[in-house]
Amino acid sequence: MVKKARYYSNQEFVISIGQRIKELRKEHNHSQEYLIEKVRLSINCYETGTKVPTLMSIYKICEFYKISISEFFAPINYQH
C-alpha cells in the first residue's frame, strides 16, 4: 500500500525542513538508513515531506549533529 502524501498548509516550509535534514546528512556522508538507525526517527518521511518532524525530533537530529536549533533553521530560506 502506497501512503498518500499529506497536505500541509505551508508545504514549502515542510519541504525546506526535509531538505535541511538531507543537507546535514550529506555534509556528514550519512545515508538515511544510518541516521534512522542512530536517531530512531522517520527521516525518510521528513525528507519527502510526508511527515513533519516535531520540535523534539528536530532537537534530536541537532543533538546528533552537534548543532543548535538556530543553526538548523538558519539556512532555511523561508518566505511567508
Backbone atoms as SQL, in Angstrom:
CREATE TABLE atoms (id INTEGER PRIMARY KEY, chain TEXT, resi INTEGER, resn TEXT, atom TEXT, x REAL, y REAL, z REAL);
INSERT INTO atoms VALUES
  (1, 'A', 1, 'MET', 'N', 0.833, -1.182, 0.000),
  (2, 'A', 1, 'MET', 'CA', 0.000, 0.000, 0.000),
  (3, 'A', 1, 'MET', 'C', 0.877, 1.244, 0.000),
  (4, 'A', 2, 'VAL', 'N', 0.651, 2.142, -0.943),
  (5, 'A', 2, 'VAL', 'CA', 1.409, 3.375, -1.041),
  (6, 'A', 2, 'VAL', 'C', 0.715, 4.434, -0.197),
  (7, 'A', 3, 'LYS', 'N', 1.496, 5.060, 0.661),
  (8, 'A', 3, 'LYS', 'CA', 0.933, 6.086, 1.533),
  (9, 'A', 3, 'LYS', 'C', 0.812, 7.403, 0.770),
  (10, 'A', 4, 'LYS', 'N', -0.347, 7.996, 0.802),
  (11, 'A', 4, 'LYS', 'CA', -0.596, 9.247, 0.113),
  (12, 'A', 4, 'LYS', 'C', 0.057, 10.396, 0.884),
  (13, 'A', 5, 'ALA', 'N', 0.702, 11.295, 0.156),
  (14, 'A', 5, 'ALA', 'CA', 1.342, 12.451, 0.778),
  (15, 'A', 5, 'ALA', 'C', 0.270, 13.320, 1.436),
  (16, 'A', 6, 'ARG', 'N', 0.573, 13.776, 2.599),
  (17, 'A', 6, 'ARG', 'CA', -0.344, 14.620, 3.342),
  (18, 'A', 6, 'ARG', 'C', -0.177, 16.064, 2.906),
  (19, 'A', 7, 'TYR', 'N', -1.249, 16.822, 2.939),
  (20, 'A', 7, 'TYR', 'CA', -1.170, 18.233, 2.571),
  (21, 'A', 7, 'TYR', 'C', -1.024, 19.068, 3.836),
  (22, 'A', 8, 'TYR', 'N', -0.029, 19.922, 3.841),
  (23, 'A', 8, 'TYR', 'CA', 0.183, 20.862, 4.943),
  (24, 'A', 8, 'TYR', 'C', -0.070, 22.263, 4.421),
  (25, 'A', 9, 'SER', 'N', -0.541, 23.142, 5.283),
  (26, 'A', 9, 'SER', 'CA', -0.901, 24.489, 4.843),
  (27, 'A', 9, 'SER', 'C', 0.276, 25.244, 4.248),
  (28, 'A', 10, 'ASN', 'N', 1.500, 24.908, 4.656),
  (29, 'A', 10, 'ASN', 'CA', 2.667, 25.534, 4.048),
  (30, 'A', 10, 'ASN', 'C', 3.639, 24.438, 3.634),
  (31, 'A', 11, 'GLN', 'N', 3.331, 23.807, 2.535),
  (32, 'A', 11, 'GLN', 'CA', 4.130, 22.687, 2.042),
  (33, 'A', 11, 'GLN', 'C', 5.570, 23.102, 1.758),
  (34, 'A', 12, 'GLU', 'N', 5.775, 24.343, 1.329),
  (35, 'A', 12, 'GLU', 'CA', 7.126, 24.840, 1.040),
  (36, 'A', 12, 'GLU', 'C', 8.008, 24.779, 2.295),
  (37, 'A', 13, 'PHE', 'N', 7.456, 25.153, 3.411),
  (38, 'A', 13, 'PHE', 'CA', 8.204, 25.114, 4.670),
  (39, 'A', 13, 'PHE', 'C', 8.510, 23.670, 5.074),
  (40, 'A', 14, 'VAL', 'N', 7.537, 22.794, 4.921),
  (41, 'A', 14, 'VAL', 'CA', 7.715, 21.375, 5.237),
  (42, 'A', 14, 'VAL', 'C', 8.848, 20.791, 4.394),
  (43, 'A', 15, 'ILE', 'N', 8.850, 21.110, 3.119),
  (44, 'A', 15, 'ILE', 'CA', 9.891, 20.614, 2.215),
  (45, 'A', 15, 'ILE', 'C', 11.252, 21.182, 2.592),
  (46, 'A', 16, 'SER', 'N', 11.305, 22.451, 2.993),
  (47, 'A', 16, 'SER', 'CA', 12.584, 23.057, 3.363),
  (48, 'A', 16, 'SER', 'C', 13.180, 22.400, 4.606),
  (49, 'A', 17, 'ILE', 'N', 12.354, 21.960, 5.529),
  (50, 'A', 17, 'ILE', 'CA', 12.853, 21.242, 6.706),
  (51, 'A', 17, 'ILE', 'C', 13.457, 19.903, 6.273),
  (52, 'A', 18, 'GLY', 'N', 12.761, 19.194, 5.403),
  (53, 'A', 18, 'GLY', 'CA', 13.279, 17.932, 4.889),
  (54, 'A', 18, 'GLY', 'C', 14.583, 18.109, 4.134),
  (55, 'A', 19, 'GLN', 'N', 14.680, 19.184, 3.361),
  (56, 'A', 19, 'GLN', 'CA', 15.901, 19.464, 2.616),
  (57, 'A', 19, 'GLN', 'C', 17.064, 19.755, 3.565),
  (58, 'A', 20, 'ARG', 'N', 16.763, 20.436, 4.656),
  (59, 'A', 20, 'ARG', 'CA', 17.815, 20.754, 5.634),
  (60, 'A', 20, 'ARG', 'C', 18.339, 19.473, 6.276),
  (61, 'A', 21, 'ILE', 'N', 17.456, 18.559, 6.605),
  (62, 'A', 21, 'ILE', 'CA', 17.887, 17.279, 7.177),
  (63, 'A', 21, 'ILE', 'C', 18.770, 16.548, 6.171),
  (64, 'A', 22, 'LYS', 'N', 18.358, 16.558, 4.922),
  (65, 'A', 22, 'LYS', 'CA', 19.135, 15.897, 3.873),
  (66, 'A', 22, 'LYS', 'C', 20.506, 16.552, 3.721),
  (67, 'A', 23, 'GLU', 'N', 20.560, 17.888, 3.774),
  (68, 'A', 23, 'GLU', 'CA', 21.837, 18.617, 3.697),
  (69, 'A', 23, 'GLU', 'C', 22.785, 18.174, 4.805),
  (70, 'A', 24, 'LEU', 'N', 22.258, 18.099, 6.021),
  (71, 'A', 24, 'LEU', 'CA', 23.078, 17.681, 7.153),
  (72, 'A', 24, 'LEU', 'C', 23.619, 16.268, 6.947),
  (73, 'A', 25, 'ARG', 'N', 22.768, 15.378, 6.475),
  (74, 'A', 25, 'ARG', 'CA', 23.209, 14.004, 6.209),
  (75, 'A', 25, 'ARG', 'C', 24.330, 13.987, 5.189),
  (76, 'A', 26, 'LYS', 'N', 24.132, 14.733, 4.091),
  (77, 'A', 26, 'LYS', 'CA', 25.114, 14.752, 3.006),
  (78, 'A', 26, 'LYS', 'C', 26.439, 15.353, 3.472),
  (79, 'A', 27, 'GLU', 'N', 26.376, 16.416, 4.294),
  (80, 'A', 27, 'GLU', 'CA', 27.595, 17.046, 4.831),
  (81, 'A', 27, 'GLU', 'C', 28.435, 16.041, 5.615),
  (82, 'A', 28, 'HIS', 'N', 27.767, 15.092, 6.240),
  (83, 'A', 28, 'HIS', 'CA', 28.445, 14.096, 7.076),
  (84, 'A', 28, 'HIS', 'C', 28.565, 12.731, 6.398),
  (85, 'A', 29, 'ASN', 'N', 28.208, 12.679, 5.118),
  (86, 'A', 29, 'ASN', 'CA', 28.256, 11.418, 4.354),
  (87, 'A', 29, 'ASN', 'C', 27.473, 10.292, 5.023),
  (88, 'A', 30, 'HIS', 'N', 26.280, 10.641, 5.515),
  (89, 'A', 30, 'HIS', 'CA', 25.414, 9.649, 6.142),
  (90, 'A', 30, 'HIS', 'C', 24.259, 9.295, 5.225),
  (91, 'A', 31, 'SER', 'N', 23.910, 8.033, 5.205),
  (92, 'A', 31, 'SER', 'CA', 22.729, 7.596, 4.463),
  (93, 'A', 31, 'SER', 'C', 21.494, 7.807, 5.341),
  (94, 'A', 32, 'GLN', 'N', 20.320, 7.741, 4.724),
  (95, 'A', 32, 'GLN', 'CA', 19.088, 7.807, 5.509),
  (96, 'A', 32, 'GLN', 'C', 19.065, 6.674, 6.525),
  (97, 'A', 33, 'GLU', 'N', 19.434, 5.489, 6.071),
  (98, 'A', 33, 'GLU', 'CA', 19.399, 4.314, 6.942),
  (99, 'A', 33, 'GLU', 'C', 20.290, 4.506, 8.171),
  (100, 'A', 34, 'TYR', 'N', 21.461, 5.084, 7.960),
  (101, 'A', 34, 'TYR', 'CA', 22.388, 5.317, 9.070),
  (102, 'A', 34, 'TYR', 'C', 21.768, 6.273, 10.094),
  (103, 'A', 35, 'LEU', 'N', 21.230, 7.394, 9.600),
  (104, 'A', 35, 'LEU', 'CA', 20.642, 8.374, 10.511),
  (105, 'A', 35, 'LEU', 'C', 19.411, 7.803, 11.217),
  (106, 'A', 36, 'ILE', 'N', 18.601, 7.061, 10.484),
  (107, 'A', 36, 'ILE', 'CA', 17.420, 6.426, 11.088),
  (108, 'A', 36, 'ILE', 'C', 17.853, 5.504, 12.227),
  (109, 'A', 37, 'GLU', 'N', 18.893, 4.725, 11.976),
  (110, 'A', 37, 'GLU', 'CA', 19.395, 3.800, 12.993),
  (111, 'A', 37, 'GLU', 'C', 19.913, 4.537, 14.227),
  (112, 'A', 38, 'LYS', 'N', 20.559, 5.680, 14.010),
  (113, 'A', 38, 'LYS', 'CA', 21.153, 6.427, 15.122),
  (114, 'A', 38, 'LYS', 'C', 20.139, 7.221, 15.932),
  (115, 'A', 39, 'VAL', 'N', 19.174, 7.841, 15.267),
  (116, 'A', 39, 'VAL', 'CA', 18.233, 8.713, 15.992),
  (117, 'A', 39, 'VAL', 'C', 16.839, 8.128, 16.150),
  (118, 'A', 40, 'ARG', 'N', 16.579, 7.001, 15.470),
  (119, 'A', 40, 'ARG', 'CA', 15.278, 6.318, 15.580),
  (120, 'A', 40, 'ARG', 'C', 14.103, 7.236, 15.238),
  (121, 'A', 41, 'LEU', 'N', 14.235, 7.935, 14.090),
  (122, 'A', 41, 'LEU', 'CA', 13.178, 8.821, 13.615),
  (123, 'A', 41, 'LEU', 'C', 12.855, 8.505, 12.155),
  (124, 'A', 42, 'SER', 'N', 11.723, 8.987, 11.684),
  (125, 'A', 42, 'SER', 'CA', 11.260, 8.736, 10.310),
  (126, 'A', 42, 'SER', 'C', 11.922, 9.698, 9.323),
  (127, 'A', 43, 'ILE', 'N', 13.228, 9.631, 9.220),
  (128, 'A', 43, 'ILE', 'CA', 13.986, 10.559, 8.376),
  (129, 'A', 43, 'ILE', 'C', 13.475, 10.550, 6.938),
  (130, 'A', 44, 'ASN', 'N', 13.201, 9.364, 6.394),
  (131, 'A', 44, 'ASN', 'CA', 12.721, 9.275, 5.010),
  (132, 'A', 44, 'ASN', 'C', 11.407, 10.036, 4.830),
  (133, 'A', 45, 'CYS', 'N', 10.521, 9.960, 5.782),
  (134, 'A', 45, 'CYS', 'CA', 9.236, 10.675, 5.699),
  (135, 'A', 45, 'CYS', 'C', 9.426, 12.187, 5.819),
  (136, 'A', 46, 'TYR', 'N', 10.372, 12.605, 6.638),
  (137, 'A', 46, 'TYR', 'CA', 10.649, 14.041, 6.780),
  (138, 'A', 46, 'TYR', 'C', 11.220, 14.598, 5.478),
  (139, 'A', 47, 'GLU', 'N', 12.138, 13.845, 4.885),
  (140, 'A', 47, 'GLU', 'CA', 12.788, 14.324, 3.665),
  (141, 'A', 47, 'GLU', 'C', 11.841, 14.369, 2.471),
  (142, 'A', 48, 'THR', 'N', 10.847, 13.524, 2.450),
  (143, 'A', 48, 'THR', 'CA', 9.878, 13.540, 1.346),
  (144, 'A', 48, 'THR', 'C', 8.700, 14.468, 1.614),
  (145, 'A', 49, 'GLY', 'N', 8.599, 14.965, 2.829),
  (146, 'A', 49, 'GLY', 'CA', 7.512, 15.880, 3.171),
  (147, 'A', 49, 'GLY', 'C', 6.209, 15.195, 3.509),
  (148, 'A', 50, 'THR', 'N', 6.240, 13.871, 3.724),
  (149, 'A', 50, 'THR', 'CA', 5.002, 13.172, 4.086),
  (150, 'A', 50, 'THR', 'C', 4.713, 13.286, 5.576),
  (151, 'A', 51, 'LYS', 'N', 5.723, 13.634, 6.360),
  (152, 'A', 51, 'LYS', 'CA', 5.545, 13.885, 7.796),
  (153, 'A', 51, 'LYS', 'C', 6.357, 15.108, 8.172),
  (154, 'A', 52, 'VAL', 'N', 5.874, 15.829, 9.166),
  (155, 'A', 52, 'VAL', 'CA', 6.599, 16.983, 9.694),
  (156, 'A', 52, 'VAL', 'C', 7.211, 16.574, 11.030),
  (157, 'A', 53, 'PRO', 'N', 8.527, 16.783, 11.193),
  (158, 'A', 53, 'PRO', 'CA', 9.141, 16.406, 12.469),
  (159, 'A', 53, 'PRO', 'C', 8.679, 17.336, 13.591),
  (160, 'A', 54, 'THR', 'N', 8.528, 16.783, 14.764),
  (161, 'A', 54, 'THR', 'CA', 8.207, 17.608, 15.925),
  (162, 'A', 54, 'THR', 'C', 9.462, 18.389, 16.311),
  (163, 'A', 55, 'LEU', 'N', 9.294, 19.350, 17.174),
  (164, 'A', 55, 'LEU', 'CA', 10.448, 20.114, 17.657),
  (165, 'A', 55, 'LEU', 'C', 11.420, 19.187, 18.385),
  (166, 'A', 56, 'MET', 'N', 10.897, 18.220, 19.119),
  (167, 'A', 56, 'MET', 'CA', 11.774, 17.267, 19.814),
  (168, 'A', 56, 'MET', 'C', 12.546, 16.399, 18.822),
  (169, 'A', 57, 'SER', 'N', 11.939, 16.050, 17.715),
  (170, 'A', 57, 'SER', 'CA', 12.638, 15.280, 16.681),
  (171, 'A', 57, 'SER', 'C', 13.757, 16.114, 16.062),
  (172, 'A', 58, 'ILE', 'N', 13.467, 17.377, 15.775),
  (173, 'A', 58, 'ILE', 'CA', 14.494, 18.268, 15.241),
  (174, 'A', 58, 'ILE', 'C', 15.619, 18.431, 16.264),
  (175, 'A', 59, 'TYR', 'N', 15.243, 18.559, 17.526),
  (176, 'A', 59, 'TYR', 'CA', 16.238, 18.668, 18.596),
  (177, 'A', 59, 'TYR', 'C', 17.145, 17.435, 18.614),
  (178, 'A', 60, 'LYS', 'N', 16.557, 16.272, 18.459),
  (179, 'A', 60, 'LYS', 'CA', 17.304, 15.017, 18.465),
  (180, 'A', 60, 'LYS', 'C', 18.303, 14.975, 17.296),
  (181, 'A', 61, 'ILE', 'N', 17.871, 15.434, 16.129),
  (182, 'A', 61, 'ILE', 'CA', 18.759, 15.497, 14.963),
  (183, 'A', 61, 'ILE', 'C', 19.889, 16.491, 15.228),
  (184, 'A', 62, 'CYS', 'N', 19.538, 17.642, 15.786),
  (185, 'A', 62, 'CYS', 'CA', 20.545, 18.654, 16.101),
  (186, 'A', 62, 'CYS', 'C', 21.550, 18.132, 17.123),
  (187, 'A', 63, 'GLU', 'N', 21.068, 17.447, 18.103),
  (188, 'A', 63, 'GLU', 'CA', 21.933, 16.870, 19.124),
  (189, 'A', 63, 'GLU', 'C', 22.903, 15.866, 18.486),
  (190, 'A', 64, 'PHE', 'N', 22.400, 15.045, 17.581),
  (191, 'A', 64, 'PHE', 'CA', 23.240, 14.061, 16.905),
  (192, 'A', 64, 'PHE', 'C', 24.337, 14.745, 16.093),
  (193, 'A', 65, 'TYR', 'N', 23.978, 15.814, 15.382),
  (194, 'A', 65, 'TYR', 'CA', 24.952, 16.524, 14.549),
  (195, 'A', 65, 'TYR', 'C', 25.696, 17.639, 15.293),
  (196, 'A', 66, 'LYS', 'N', 25.423, 17.767, 16.572),
  (197, 'A', 66, 'LYS', 'CA', 26.087, 18.748, 17.432),
  (198, 'A', 66, 'LYS', 'C', 25.944, 20.184, 16.904),
  (199, 'A', 67, 'ILE', 'N', 24.694, 20.522, 16.584),
  (200, 'A', 67, 'ILE', 'CA', 24.372, 21.891, 16.183),
  (201, 'A', 67, 'ILE', 'C', 23.183, 22.362, 17.025),
  (202, 'A', 68, 'SER', 'N', 22.994, 23.663, 17.073),
  (203, 'A', 68, 'SER', 'CA', 21.857, 24.220, 17.814),
  (204, 'A', 68, 'SER', 'C', 20.616, 24.255, 16.920),
  (205, 'A', 69, 'ILE', 'N', 19.478, 24.445, 17.539),
  (206, 'A', 69, 'ILE', 'CA', 18.223, 24.582, 16.794),
  (207, 'A', 69, 'ILE', 'C', 18.323, 25.781, 15.853),
  (208, 'A', 70, 'SER', 'N', 18.908, 26.874, 16.324),
  (209, 'A', 70, 'SER', 'CA', 19.036, 28.064, 15.465),
  (210, 'A', 70, 'SER', 'C', 19.949, 27.785, 14.273),
  (211, 'A', 71, 'GLU', 'N', 20.979, 26.972, 14.455),
  (212, 'A', 71, 'GLU', 'CA', 21.834, 26.596, 13.330),
  (213, 'A', 71, 'GLU', 'C', 21.061, 25.730, 12.334),
  (214, 'A', 72, 'PHE', 'N', 20.184, 24.894, 12.847),
  (215, 'A', 72, 'PHE', 'CA', 19.368, 24.061, 11.964),
  (216, 'A', 72, 'PHE', 'C', 18.499, 24.934, 11.060),
  (217, 'A', 73, 'PHE', 'N', 17.853, 25.948, 11.644),
  (218, 'A', 73, 'PHE', 'CA', 16.933, 26.776, 10.885),
  (219, 'A', 73, 'PHE', 'C', 17.589, 27.958, 10.163),
  (220, 'A', 74, 'ALA', 'N', 18.811, 28.307, 10.513),
  (221, 'A', 74, 'ALA', 'CA', 19.491, 29.461, 9.932),
  (222, 'A', 74, 'ALA', 'C', 19.532, 29.444, 8.407),
  (223, 'A', 75, 'PRO', 'N', 19.892, 28.316, 7.770),
  (224, 'A', 75, 'PRO', 'CA', 19.988, 28.353, 6.312),
  (225, 'A', 75, 'PRO', 'C', 18.656, 28.225, 5.583),
  (226, 'A', 76, 'ILE', 'N', 17.572, 27.974, 6.309),
  (227, 'A', 76, 'ILE', 'CA', 16.283, 27.803, 5.639),
  (228, 'A', 76, 'ILE', 'C', 15.785, 29.151, 5.156),
  (229, 'A', 77, 'ASN', 'N', 15.658, 29.256, 3.851),
  (230, 'A', 77, 'ASN', 'CA', 15.205, 30.497, 3.240),
  (231, 'A', 77, 'ASN', 'C', 13.694, 30.433, 3.091),
  (232, 'A', 78, 'TYR', 'N', 12.999, 30.743, 4.170),
  (233, 'A', 78, 'TYR', 'CA', 11.544, 30.630, 4.200),
  (234, 'A', 78, 'TYR', 'C', 10.916, 31.999, 4.072),
  (235, 'A', 79, 'GLN', 'N', 9.990, 32.117, 3.152),
  (236, 'A', 79, 'GLN', 'CA', 9.263, 33.380, 2.989),
  (237, 'A', 79, 'GLN', 'C', 7.781, 33.098, 3.141),
  (238, 'A', 80, 'HIS', 'N', 7.150, 33.803, 4.045),
  (239, 'A', 80, 'HIS', 'CA', 5.717, 33.587, 4.274),
  (240, 'A', 80, 'HIS', 'C', 4.869, 34.693, 3.716);
